[in-house]
Amino acid sequence: MTATDRVATTGNLATVERVVIRFAGDSGDGIQLTGDRFTSETAEFGNELATLPDFPAEIRAPAGTLPGVSAFQLQFASTTVTTPGDQPDVLVVMNPAALKANLGDLPRGATIVANSDDFTDRNLRRVGYDANPLQDGSLADYTVQPVPLTSLTVGAVSDLDVGRKDAERAKNMFALGLVSWMYSRPTQSTIEFLERRFASRPELAAANVAAFNAGWNFGETSEAFAVRYDVGPAPMPPGTYRTIRGNSALALGLIAAADRAGLPMFLGSYPITPASDVLHELAGHKEFNVVTFQAEDEIAGVGAALGASFGGALGVTTTSGPGIDLKAETVGLAVSLELPLVICDIQRAGPSTGMPTKTEQSDLLAVMFGRHGEAPVPVVAARSPADCFDAAIEAVRIATTYRTPVYLLSDAYLANGSEPWRIPEVGDLPDLTVTFAVAADGETFEPYARDPATLARPWAIPGTPGLAHRVGGLEKADRTGDISYDPENHDTMVRLRQAKVDAIADAIPPLAVDDPDDDADLLIVGWGSTYGAIRSALDELRGRGHRIAHAHLRHLNPLPANTGDVVRSYRRVLVPELNLGQLALLLRAKFLVDVQSMTRLRGLPLRTDDLVTTVENALS
């Protein structure tokens, strides 16, 4: 359904409940900045929203070509929003390549705003157009609004002291001004942002502000845009909100958790897409007792983080799939040493380098089993950009309580996507206070003695008198920590480490099921970033009269204690994933339930309409 289908017109202002907008152009067209600013305006207005930045992996992708197209999609509404939308109601394109790359996603009746100045014969031929689609009738199914963005921008800044190249670069702000007018967005925050961003170049600040205002005025005066739209604020619980990206939320969650644990935090990291922003964010927060170390490679990064944990800090390392491969041996060492360590895996499409800027959920089996020997590691997954904050706190809680490395799974969609986040009160955050080992008079320290409740061993700070103990990868003797090759001891230690991870299931909430009538025909089990699409599909399916239940897993290892009971209680179970069925494989193996697997590997988030179709096919 397009925006036009939903309008209730009053004069020249039409009220709509929700809108999906996509900006698209070359990487050098400032598409991501345009999307970010429209998102900020929309959040300021009080709408619910979700975003999907989508950009090439190449730093300088070829301009005017299909591989070089960058896009930013945003859904905003006066009601609940859980996804950035399947299909845009409005597509703003800067060139023919952006149109061709995105046209297949548009529903009939959608609006296309195109920079007609860039639809030259040369640019059209470059992407395979024999004729200008803005003129040949091939876009008859859409509402097409050609706007000479470049020439109008150059004209708007002609009185300012900027060159032609800088003037043309401001066309994204003209487009932002026009779309801000179309959807009645507040503008002052964007003007103030531009003045701050270009404070060292006042002439560029003036040019961009002038272009932005000219875009707004063009919408106001042009007969081509006779109607604009109003999307009212969404009802939200009282509190202080900000728009947050997943990587920023994850970084803030780590900071908050370290503070609540009373520990300094050390990040050992090697830059890798899409995890690098966590390193960038944490590097700016030294005032919170955070130390960041950009290592020479992935192995050095995790080794330094584990060393920091040995020294009494919260050791953290960030990476994506290729880095997980390289860190595996050190993670196994952390399992053997039984020290807290948080490994943040911001998943991307693989294998190998794969598609670095595209999303996927294909590291689940790697983090579950990707180490030699029996080396169990707890796994926690975030479900939305804002939820990365809470997932980070939970990962730290498990790591420090049970003295174990923990994998925290996010992905490129969550990392770069954004949504409103209600800032929590510090007093509402869990108390994660850590107690270090202390020497007892007349007693020999036993570094592998265990807490009866958690099976965690003591965390002893190096150099503390009376707490000397061995570290290293060789097997340790139970309790004493001496090097041991005894077969029975090895069997004991392997089973103790597994039992410690299994015991976490007793201290996590049971798997909650959303089944309003307790008689659903089908249960959808999800994990990670499929959450938004599943919730959106549930609304549509239930609106069609289908009885559908939903359970979403945060803890993937160990699974909540009641998971088996839940999946066995439904006749049909569907597991949608952005991989070839990794969670489905685990559920089948562990609970002997013949779950149905829905798999997508397109480098894009799960689509609501795909899931709706799959569920209806399963029910039929």
C-alpha positions as CSV (number, residue, x, y, z in Angstrom):
1,M,0.0,0.0,0.0
2,T,1.4,3.4,-1.0
3,A,1.0,6.7,0.8
4,T,-1.5,7.8,-1.8
5,D,-3.8,4.9,-0.8
6,R,-3.9,6.0,2.8
7,V,-4.5,9.7,2.6
8,A,-7.4,11.6,4.2
9,T,-7.0,14.9,2.5
10,T,-7.8,18.2,4.1
11,G,-7.0,21.1,1.8
12,N,-3.4,20.7,0.6
13,L,-2.4,18.7,3.7
14,A,-2.9,14.9,3.6
15,T,-2.7,12.9,6.8
16,V,-1.0,9.5,6.5
17,E,-0.2,6.9,9.2
18,R,3.2,5.8,7.9
19,V,5.6,6.4,5.1
20,V,8.6,4.7,3.7
21,I,11.2,6.9,2.0
22,R,14.4,5.9,0.2
23,F,17.2,8.2,-0.8
24,A,19.6,6.9,-3.5
25,G,22.5,8.2,-5.5
26,D,26.3,7.9,-5.8
27,S,28.4,7.4,-2.6
28,G,29.7,11.0,-3.2
29,D,26.2,12.4,-3.3
30,G,25.9,12.6,0.5
31,I,23.0,10.1,0.6
32,Q,23.8,8.7,4.1
33,L,24.1,12.3,5.5
34,T,20.7,13.1,3.9
35,G,19.1,10.1,5.4
36,D,20.7,10.8,8.8
37,R,19.4,14.3,8.9
38,F,15.9,13.3,7.8
39,T,15.9,10.7,10.5
40,S,16.9,13.3,13.1
41,E,14.2,15.6,12.0
42,T,11.7,12.8,12.2
43,A,12.8,11.7,15.7
44,E,12.6,15.3,16.8
45,F,9.0,15.4,15.6
46,G,8.2,12.4,17.7
47,N,7.5,9.7,15.2
48,E,8.4,6.0,15.6
49,L,11.0,5.1,13.0
50,A,13.4,2.5,11.7
51,T,16.2,3.0,9.2
52,L,18.3,0.9,6.7
53,P,21.5,2.5,5.4
54,D,22.7,0.5,2.4
55,F,26.0,1.4,0.7
56,P,28.8,-0.1,-1.4
57,A,31.8,-1.7,0.3
58,E,34.3,0.1,-2.0
59,I,35.6,3.3,-0.6
60,R,35.5,5.0,-4.0
61,A,32.9,3.0,-5.9
62,P,32.6,4.0,-9.6
63,A,30.3,7.1,-9.9
64,G,27.2,6.7,-12.0
65,T,27.3,2.9,-12.0
66,L,25.0,0.3,-10.5
67,P,27.7,-1.0,-8.1
68,G,28.3,2.5,-6.9
69,V,24.8,3.2,-5.7
70,S,24.3,4.2,-2.1
71,A,20.9,4.2,-0.4
72,F,19.2,5.1,2.8
73,Q,15.7,3.9,3.7
74,L,13.5,5.1,6.5
75,Q,10.0,4.1,7.7
76,F,8.3,6.5,10.1
77,A,4.8,6.5,11.5
78,S,2.4,7.7,14.1
79,T,2.1,4.1,15.3
80,T,4.6,1.3,16.1
81,V,7.4,0.8,13.6
82,T,9.6,-2.4,13.7
83,T,11.2,-2.4,10.3
84,P,12.5,0.2,7.7
85,G,9.8,-1.1,5.4
86,D,9.7,-3.5,2.5
87,Q,8.9,-1.1,-0.3
88,P,9.4,2.7,-0.5
89,D,6.4,5.0,-0.9
90,V,8.8,7.7,-2.1
91,L,12.1,7.2,-4.0
92,V,14.4,10.1,-4.3
93,V,17.1,9.4,-6.9
94,M,20.1,11.5,-7.9
95,N,21.0,9.8,-11.2
96,P,19.9,7.0,-13.6
97,A,22.0,4.4,-11.8
98,A,20.1,5.0,-8.6
99,L,16.7,4.7,-10.4
100,K,17.6,1.5,-12.1
101,A,19.1,-0.1,-9.0
102,N,16.0,0.6,-6.9
103,L,13.1,0.7,-9.3
104,G,12.3,-3.0,-8.8
105,D,11.5,-2.4,-5.1
106,L,8.8,0.2,-5.8
107,P,5.1,-0.6,-5.6
108,R,2.7,0.8,-8.2
109,G,1.6,4.3,-7.4
110,A,4.8,5.2,-5.6
111,T,6.3,8.6,-6.0
112,I,9.7,9.1,-7.7
113,V,11.6,12.4,-7.3
114,A,14.4,12.4,-9.8
115,N,17.3,14.8,-10.3
116,S,16.5,15.4,-14.0
117,D,19.8,17.3,-14.5
118,D,21.7,14.0,-14.2
119,F,19.7,12.1,-16.7
120,T,22.0,12.9,-19.6
121,D,22.6,10.7,-22.6
122,R,26.0,9.7,-21.3
123,N,24.7,8.8,-17.9
124,L,21.7,6.9,-19.3
125,R,23.9,4.8,-21.6
126,R,26.3,4.0,-18.8
127,V,23.6,2.0,-17.0
128,G,21.9,0.5,-20.1
129,Y,19.0,2.9,-20.7
130,D,18.3,3.4,-24.4
131,A,15.9,6.3,-23.7
132,N,15.2,8.6,-20.8
133,P,12.8,6.8,-18.5
134,L,11.6,10.2,-17.2
135,Q,10.2,10.9,-20.6
136,D,9.5,7.7,-22.5
137,G,6.4,6.5,-20.6
138,S,8.1,3.5,-19.0
139,L,7.3,4.9,-15.5
140,A,3.6,5.3,-16.1
141,D,2.8,3.1,-13.1
142,Y,4.4,5.7,-10.8
143,T,4.0,9.4,-9.9
144,V,7.2,10.9,-11.4
145,Q,8.4,14.3,-10.3
146,P,11.5,15.4,-12.3
147,V,13.3,18.2,-10.5
148,P,16.5,19.8,-11.8
149,L,18.2,19.5,-8.4
150,T,21.7,20.4,-9.5
151,S,20.8,23.5,-11.5
152,L,18.4,24.7,-8.9
153,T,21.0,24.3,-6.2
154,V,23.6,26.1,-8.2
155,G,21.2,28.9,-8.7
156,A,20.3,29.1,-5.0
157,V,23.9,29.6,-4.0
158,S,25.0,31.8,-6.9
159,D,25.4,34.8,-4.7
160,L,27.7,33.0,-2.3
161,D,31.5,32.6,-2.5
162,V,31.6,29.0,-3.5
163,G,32.9,27.2,-6.6
164,R,30.8,25.3,-9.0
165,K,31.9,21.9,-7.6
166,D,31.0,22.8,-4.0
167,A,27.7,24.3,-5.2
168,E,26.7,21.1,-6.9
169,R,27.6,19.0,-3.9
170,A,24.9,20.8,-1.9
171,K,22.2,19.3,-4.1
172,N,21.6,16.6,-1.4
173,M,20.5,19.4,1.0
174,F,18.1,20.8,-1.7
175,A,16.6,17.3,-1.9
176,L,16.4,17.1,1.9
177,G,14.7,20.5,2.1
178,L,12.1,19.4,-0.5
179,V,11.3,16.1,1.3
180,S,11.3,17.9,4.6
181,W,8.6,20.2,3.2
182,M,6.7,17.3,1.7
183,Y,6.4,15.6,5.1
184,S,6.2,18.7,7.4
185,R,9.5,18.0,9.2
186,P,11.1,20.6,11.6
187,T,14.0,22.3,9.9
188,Q,15.9,24.3,12.5
189,S,17.9,21.4,13.8
190,T,19.2,20.7,10.3
191,I,20.2,24.3,9.8
192,E,22.1,24.3,13.2
193,F,23.7,21.0,12.3
194,L,25.0,22.4,9.0
195,E,26.4,25.5,10.7
196,R,28.2,23.2,13.2
197,R,29.4,20.8,10.6
198,F,31.0,23.4,8.4
199,A,32.0,25.8,11.2
200,S,35.6,26.0,9.8
201,R,34.2,26.7,6.3
202,P,31.5,29.4,6.7
203,E,31.0,29.7,3.0
204,L,30.1,25.9,2.8
205,A,27.8,26.3,5.7
206,A,26.0,29.1,4.0
207,A,25.8,27.2,0.7
208,N,24.3,24.1,2.3
209,V,21.8,26.1,4.4
210,A,20.8,28.1,1.3
211,A,20.3,24.9,-0.7
212,F,18.3,23.3,2.1
213,N,16.0,26.4,2.4
214,A,15.7,26.6,-1.4
215,G,14.5,22.9,-1.5
216,W,11.9,23.7,1.1
217,N,10.7,26.9,-0.7
218,F,10.6,24.9,-4.0
219,G,8.1,22.5,-2.5
220,E,6.1,25.4,-1.1
221,T,5.8,27.2,-4.4
222,S,6.0,24.5,-7.1
223,E,2.7,23.5,-8.6
224,A,4.1,20.0,-9.1
225,F,3.9,19.4,-5.3
226,A,0.4,20.6,-4.6
227,V,0.0,18.2,-1.6
228,R,2.2,17.6,1.3
229,Y,1.7,15.0,4.1
230,D,1.3,15.0,7.8
231,V,2.5,12.0,9.8
232,G,1.6,12.7,13.4
233,P,3.8,11.9,16.5
234,A,3.6,8.4,17.9
235,P,2.4,7.7,21.4
236,M,5.4,6.7,23.5
237,P,5.9,6.0,27.3
238,P,7.2,9.1,29.1
239,G,10.9,9.5,29.2
240,T,13.9,11.0,27.5
241,Y,14.5,9.7,24.0
242,R,17.3,9.9,21.5
243,T,17.8,8.2,18.1
244,I,20.5,5.6,18.3
245,R,22.3,3.3,16.0
246,G,23.0,-0.3,17.0
247,N,26.8,0.1,17.2
248,S,26.5,3.2,19.4
249,A,24.0,1.4,21.6
250,L,26.3,-1.5,22.0
251,A,29.2,0.7,22.9
252,L,27.1,2.6,25.5
253,G,25.9,-0.7,26.9
254,L,29.4,-1.9,27.4
255,I,30.3,1.3,29.2
256,A,27.3,1.1,31.4
257,A,27.9,-2.5,32.2
258,A,31.6,-1.9,33.1
259,D,30.5,1.0,35.3
260,R,27.9,-1.1,37.1
261,A,30.5,-3.8,37.6
262,G,33.0,-1.4,39.0
263,L,35.6,-2.3,36.4
264,P,37.8,-0.4,34.0
265,M,37.1,-1.5,30.4
266,F,39.7,-2.4,27.8
267,L,38.8,-2.8,24.2
268,G,41.3,-4.6,22.0
269,S,40.2,-4.3,18.4
270,Y,41.2,-4.3,14.8
271,P,39.1,-2.2,12.4
272,I,36.7,-4.3,10.3
273,T,33.4,-3.5,8.6
274,P,30.7,-3.3,10.1
275,A,32.2,-3.4,13.7
276,S,34.6,-0.4,13.4
277,D,32.1,2.1,14.7
278,V,32.1,0.4,18.1
279,L,35.8,1.1,18.4
280,H,35.3,4.7,17.2
281,E,32.5,5.3,19.8
282,L,34.4,3.8,22.7
283,A,37.6,5.7,21.8
284,G,35.7,8.9,22.5
285,H,34.7,8.0,26.1
286,K,38.0,7.8,28.0
287,E,36.3,9.8,30.8
288,F,34.4,6.6,31.7
289,N,37.6,4.6,32.4
290,V,37.6,3.1,29.0
291,V,40.9,2.3,27.3
292,T,40.9,1.5,23.5
293,F,43.7,-0.3,21.7
294,Q,43.7,-0.5,17.9
295,A,45.8,-3.6,17.4
296,E,47.9,-4.6,14.4
297,D,45.6,-7.6,13.7
298,E,42.6,-9.6,15.0
299,I,44.7,-12.0,17.0
300,A,46.6,-9.2,18.8
301,G,43.3,-7.5,19.6
302,V,41.7,-10.4,21.4
303,G,45.0,-11.4,23.0
304,A,45.3,-7.9,24.5
305,A,41.6,-8.0,25.7
306,L,42.2,-11.4,27.4
307,G,45.3,-10.0,29.0
308,A,43.3,-7.1,30.4
309,S,40.7,-9.5,31.8
310,F,43.6,-11.4,33.5
311,G,44.6,-8.1,35.0
312,G,41.2,-7.4,36.5
313,A,39.6,-5.3,33.8
314,L,36.6,-6.0,31.6
315,G,38.2,-7.3,28.4
316,V,36.2,-6.7,25.2
317,T,37.0,-7.3,21.5
318,T,35.0,-6.4,18.5
319,T,35.0,-7.9,15.0
320,S,33.0,-9.5,12.2
321,G,33.0,-13.0,10.7
322,P,36.5,-13.0,9.3
323,G,37.9,-11.8,12.6
324,I,36.0,-14.5,14.5
325,D,38.0,-17.1,12.5
326,L,41.3,-15.5,13.6
327,K,40.3,-15.0,17.3
328,A,39.2,-18.7,17.8
329,E,42.4,-20.0,19.5
330,T,42.5,-17.1,22.0
331,V,38.8,-17.6,22.8
332,G,39.6,-21.2,23.5
333,L,42.4,-20.0,25.8
334,A,39.8,-17.8,27.6
335,V,37.6,-20.9,28.0
336,S,40.5,-22.8,29.6
337,L,41.6,-19.9,31.8
338,E,37.9,-19.3,32.8
339,L,38.2,-15.5,32.6
340,P,35.5,-13.0,31.5
341,L,35.8,-11.8,28.0
342,V,33.1,-10.2,25.7
343,I,33.5,-10.9,21.9
344,C,31.2,-8.7,19.9
345,D,30.5,-10.2,16.4
346,I,28.8,-7.7,14.1
347,Q,27.9,-10.2,11.4
348,R,28.1,-9.6,7.7
349,A,27.6,-11.6,4.5
350,G,30.3,-14.1,3.9
351,P,32.2,-16.3,3.4
352,S,35.7,-14.8,3.3
353,T,35.5,-11.1,2.6
354,G,32.0,-11.7,1.2
355,M,29.9,-8.5,1.1
356,P,31.3,-6.4,3.9
357,T,28.5,-3.8,4.1
358,K,25.6,-6.2,3.8
359,T,23.9,-8.1,6.6
360,E,23.6,-11.7,7.4
361,Q,23.1,-14.1,10.4
362,S,25.5,-16.7,9.3
363,D,28.0,-16.8,12.2
364,L,25.8,-18.7,14.7
365,L,27.3,-22.1,14.2
366,A,30.8,-20.5,14.1
367,V,30.5,-18.9,17.5
368,M,28.8,-22.0,18.9
369,F,31.3,-24.6,17.8
370,G,34.2,-22.8,16.0
371,R,37.0,-23.8,18.4
372,H,39.0,-27.0,18.7
373,G,38.2,-29.2,21.6
374,E,35.2,-29.0,23.9
375,A,35.1,-25.2,24.4
376,P,31.6,-24.1,25.3
377,V,30.9,-20.4,25.1
378,P,27.6,-18.6,25.9
379,V,26.0,-16.7,23.1
380,V,23.7,-13.7,23.4
381,A,22.0,-11.9,20.4
382,A,20.5,-8.4,20.1
383,R,17.2,-8.0,18.3
384,S,17.1,-4.3,17.4
385,P,19.4,-1.3,17.3
386,A,18.3,0.0,20.7
387,D,18.3,-3.5,22.1
388,C,22.1,-3.7,21.5
389,F,22.4,-1.7,24.7
390,D,20.6,-4.3,26.8
391,A,22.2,-7.2,25.1
392,A,25.7,-5.8,25.9
393,I,24.8,-5.5,29.6
394,E,23.6,-9.1,29.6
395,A,26.7,-10.3,27.9
396,V,28.9,-8.6,30.5
397,R,26.7,-9.9,33.3
398,I,27.2,-13.5,32.1
399,A,30.9,-13.1,31.5
400,T,31.7,-11.6,34.9
401,T,29.3,-13.8,36.9
402,Y,30.4,-17.1,35.3
403,R,34.0,-16.2,34.5
404,T,33.7,-17.2,30.8
405,P,34.1,-15.6,27.4
406,V,30.7,-14.6,25.9
407,Y,29.8,-14.0,22.3
408,L,27.5,-11.0,21.6
409,L,25.9,-11.2,18.2
410,S,24.7,-8.2,16.2
411,D,24.8,-7.7,12.5
412,A,25.2,-5.0,9.8
413,Y,21.5,-4.2,9.7
414,L,21.3,-3.5,13.5
415,A,24.8,-1.9,13.6
416,N,24.0,0.8,11.0
417,G,20.2,1.0,11.5
418,S,18.7,3.4,14.0
419,E,15.5,3.8,16.1
420,P,14.2,5.8,19.1
421,W,15.8,4.7,22.3
422,R,14.4,5.6,25.7
423,I,17.4,6.4,27.9
424,P,17.3,4.3,31.0
425,E,17.7,5.6,34.5
426,V,21.1,4.5,35.9
427,G,19.4,3.2,39.0
428,D,17.3,0.8,36.9
429,L,20.4,-0.9,35.5
430,P,21.4,-4.2,37.1
431,D,24.0,-4.3,39.8
432,L,27.0,-6.2,38.3
433,T,29.4,-5.6,41.1
434,V,32.4,-8.0,40.9
435,T,34.1,-9.5,43.9
436,F,37.8,-10.4,43.4
437,A,39.5,-13.2,45.2
438,V,41.3,-12.4,48.5
439,A,43.9,-14.3,50.3
440,A,42.8,-16.2,53.4
441,D,45.3,-16.5,56.3
442,G,46.8,-20.0,56.6
443,E,45.0,-21.3,53.5
444,T,46.5,-22.3,50.2
445,F,44.9,-20.4,47.3
446,E,43.0,-22.8,44.9
447,P,42.5,-20.9,41.6
448,Y,40.1,-23.6,40.3
449,A,37.9,-23.9,43.3
450,R,34.3,-23.1,42.3
451,D,31.3,-21.2,43.5
452,P,28.6,-23.8,44.3
453,A,25.9,-21.6,42.6
454,T,27.7,-20.7,39.4
455,L,30.6,-23.0,39.1
456,A,32.8,-19.9,38.5
457,R,36.4,-20.0,39.7
458,P,37.9,-17.1,41.6
459,W,39.0,-14.0,39.7
460,A,42.4,-13.3,41.2
461,I,44.3,-10.1,40.4
462,P,48.0,-10.8,39.4
463,G,50.5,-9.6,42.0
464,T,48.1,-10.0,44.9
465,P,50.0,-11.6,47.8
466,G,49.0,-15.1,48.4
467,L,47.1,-15.5,45.1
468,A,49.9,-16.6,42.8
469,H,48.6,-19.1,40.2
470,R,49.4,-20.5,36.7
471,V,48.0,-19.4,33.4
472,G,48.4,-20.8,29.9
473,G,46.7,-23.1,27.5
474,L,47.8,-26.4,29.0
475,E,45.1,-28.3,30.9
476,K,44.8,-27.4,34.6
477,A,44.2,-29.7,37.6
478,D,40.9,-29.3,39.3
479,R,41.1,-26.8,42.2
480,T,44.9,-26.5,42.3
481,G,45.4,-25.2,38.8
482,D,48.6,-27.3,38.4
483,I,49.4,-28.5,34.8
484,S,47.8,-31.9,34.4
485,Y,47.8,-34.7,31.9
486,D,45.7,-37.0,34.0
487,P,42.9,-38.5,31.9
488,E,40.4,-38.4,34.7
489,N,41.2,-34.8,35.5
490,H,40.8,-33.8,31.9
491,D,37.4,-35.5,31.7
492,T,36.4,-33.7,35.0
493,M,37.5,-30.2,33.8
494,V,35.8,-30.5,30.4
495,R,32.5,-31.5,32.1
496,L,32.8,-28.7,34.7
497,R,33.3,-26.1,32.0
498,Q,30.3,-27.4,30.1
499,A,28.2,-27.6,33.3
500,K,29.1,-24.0,34.1
501,V,27.7,-22.8,30.8
502,D,24.7,-25.1,31.1
503,A,24.0,-23.6,34.6
504,I,23.4,-20.2,33.0
505,A,20.0,-21.5,31.8
506,D,18.9,-21.5,35.5
507,A,19.5,-17.7,35.8
508,I,18.0,-16.4,32.5
509,P,14.2,-15.8,31.9
510,P,12.2,-18.6,30.4
511,L,11.4,-18.3,26.7
512,A,8.4,-16.0,26.5
513,V,5.7,-16.9,23.9
514,D,3.3,-14.3,22.4
515,D,0.2,-16.5,21.8
516,P,-2.9,-14.4,22.7
517,D,-5.4,-17.3,22.6
518,D,-3.0,-20.2,23.5
519,D,-4.2,-22.1,20.4
520,A,-2.0,-20.9,17.6
521,D,-1.7,-23.0,14.4
522,L,2.0,-22.1,14.0
523,L,4.8,-20.8,16.2
524,I,7.5,-18.5,14.7
525,V,10.8,-18.8,16.5
526,G,13.3,-16.1,15.7
527,W,16.6,-14.7,16.9
528,G,18.5,-11.5,16.3
529,S,17.5,-9.0,13.7
530,T,14.6,-10.9,12.3
531,Y,12.6,-9.6,15.3
532,G,11.2,-6.5,13.5
533,A,10.0,-8.3,10.4
534,I,8.4,-11.1,12.5
535,R,6.5,-8.5,14.6
536,S,5.4,-6.7,11.6
537,A,4.3,-10.0,9.9
538,L,2.4,-11.0,13.0
539,D,0.3,-7.9,12.9
540,E,-0.6,-8.6,9.3
541,L,-1.2,-12.3,9.7
542,R,-3.4,-11.9,12.8
543,G,-5.3,-9.1,10.9
544,R,-6.1,-11.8,8.3
545,G,-7.5,-14.1,10.9
546,H,-4.5,-16.5,11.3
547,R,-3.6,-17.8,14.7
548,I,0.2,-17.3,15.0
549,A,2.5,-17.4,18.0
550,H,6.0,-15.9,18.3
551,A,9.0,-16.6,20.5
552,H,12.3,-14.8,20.1
553,L,15.5,-16.0,21.5
554,R,18.1,-13.7,23.2
555,H,20.1,-16.5,24.7
556,L,21.3,-19.0,22.1
557,N,23.7,-20.9,24.3
558,P,22.5,-22.1,26.6
559,L,18.9,-21.9,25.4
560,P,16.3,-21.0,28.0
561,A,15.4,-24.0,30.1
562,N,11.8,-24.3,28.7
563,T,12.7,-24.0,25.0
564,G,12.1,-27.7,24.3
565,D,8.7,-27.6,26.0
566,V,7.8,-24.5,23.9
567,V,8.7,-25.9,20.5
568,R,7.2,-29.3,21.2
569,S,3.8,-27.7,22.1
570,Y,3.1,-26.5,18.6
571,R,2.2,-28.6,15.6
572,R,4.0,-26.3,13.2
573,V,7.2,-24.4,14.0
574,L,8.8,-22.0,11.5
575,V,12.3,-20.5,12.0
576,P,13.1,-17.6,9.7
577,E,16.9,-16.8,9.4
578,L,19.3,-14.9,7.3
579,N,21.4,-18.0,6.8
580,L,20.8,-21.6,5.5
581,G,19.0,-22.7,8.7
582,Q,21.5,-22.7,11.5
583,L,19.1,-22.2,14.4
584,A,16.7,-24.6,12.8
585,L,19.5,-27.2,12.7
586,L,20.2,-26.7,16.4
587,L,16.5,-27.0,17.4
588,R,16.1,-30.1,15.4
589,A,19.1,-31.7,16.8
590,K,18.5,-30.8,20.5
591,F,14.7,-31.3,20.7
592,L,13.9,-33.7,17.8
593,V,11.3,-31.3,16.5
594,D,10.8,-31.1,12.7
595,V,10.9,-27.3,12.5
596,Q,10.4,-25.7,9.1
597,S,13.2,-23.4,8.0
598,M,12.8,-20.2,6.1
599,T,16.2,-18.9,4.8
600,R,17.2,-15.7,3.0
601,L,20.7,-14.7,2.0
602,R,20.3,-11.5,0.0
603,G,22.5,-9.2,2.1
604,L,19.3,-7.4,3.2
605,P,17.0,-7.6,6.3
606,L,14.2,-10.1,6.3
607,R,11.1,-8.7,4.4
608,T,7.7,-8.7,6.1
609,D,5.9,-9.7,2.9
610,D,8.3,-12.7,2.4
611,L,7.5,-14.0,5.9
612,V,3.7,-13.5,5.5
613,T,3.8,-15.5,2.2
614,T,5.9,-18.2,3.8
615,V,3.5,-18.5,6.8
616,E,0.4,-18.7,4.7
617,N,2.0,-21.3,2.4
618,A,2.9,-23.4,5.5
619,L,-0.6,-23.1,6.9
620,S,-2.2,-24.1,3.6
